[in-house]
Amino acid sequence: MNKTMIQTVEEFEQILQENKTFLFFKNSTTCPISHAAYEEFENFVADQDQVPCFYLNVQEAKPLSNHIAEATGVKHESPQALLFKDGKVVWDASHWKITYSSLQENAK
């Protein structure tokens, strides 16, 4: 399955309305830990076709990143993976906890 980069609150709100379940990844383009987590996210995306996957680059979409933190009550971190079900975050992980196996285990 592909991953889609989004940058606006409007795009995010549309995703919330159109998807019962989806995985969202917050990426920092300047952080080595985030780079490693992004590779794990990419590997997960490539190997599955059931959960829609979206991401943002924090440096380019700070207002959206802040909106997601405020709307969900999940403190912003980057890198960060968020699994949404029915409009709510049901699982999240950050930094070294974002691995291929943790994504595979939780993003269902």
N, C-alpha and C positions, 0 to 999 in steps of 0.2 A: 504494500500500500504506500501511497505517497504521503508526504508531509507538506503542509501548507503554511507559509509564513504569513502572519497577519500583523498589522500595525495600528489598527484603530479600534476604539471602543465599539463603534458600530459593527465592525466585522465580528468582534468577539460576541456581541449580543446576538447577532444572527446565528453564529455557531451554537450558542446556548439554546436557541429556539429550535434549530434544525436537527440537533443530535442528542439522543437520549444519553449516550455514553461517548466520551472522547478523552484523549490524552493531550495535555498541554505542557509544553516545555519552555521554560524561561532560560535563555542563553545569554551569557556575557561573552562578547567577542574579544575581550582583553584578558580573560582569566584562564590559566592553564587547567585548573580543575574543571571549569565549565567546558573547555575543549574536550577533555576526556569524557565527561558525562554526555556531551553532544554526540560523540562517536558511539557510545552505548545506546543512546536514543535512536540514532540512525540505523544501527544494526537491528534493533528491535523493530523499527518501522519496516525495514526491508524483509523481515521474516514473518510478518503477520499481515492479515488482510481483513481483520474484523473490527478493529477499533480505529476510528478516524484520528489522525494525529496532526496537531498544530503547534507552532512555535513562534516565539518572538525573540528578537535581539534587543536586549534591554537598552543598549545605547541608542537605538533608533526608535524605540517605542516606550519610553519611560512613562508617559501618561497612561498607556494601556496597562503596563505592568503595575502601576500604582492602583488603577481601577480594579484589576483582578484581586489584588491584596485587600482592598477595601470591601469589595463586593462579597468576597468569600470568607473574610476574617482570618485568612491564612497569611501570616507574616511573610513579606517578600524576602526571598533569598535568590541568589543566582550562583550556580545553576539550580533550577527547581523543576520537578516534575509534579504535575497535578492531574489526578484522574477525576473527571466529572461524571456523575450519574444523576439524572433528573435535576440538573441545574446546581448540584452541590458537590463540593470536593469530598470524595470518600477515601482518598489516599493521597498522600504527598510525600515527597522525599527531596533531599537536597544534597549537594556536594557529592562526596564519595559513596553515598547511599544510592545514587542513581547508577544502577548497573543493568546490564542486559537481563540478568536473571531476576532482579527485583522488578523490573518492568514487566517481564513475562509472567511473573507470579501474580502481580497485582493489577495489571491493566487488562481486565477481562470484562 
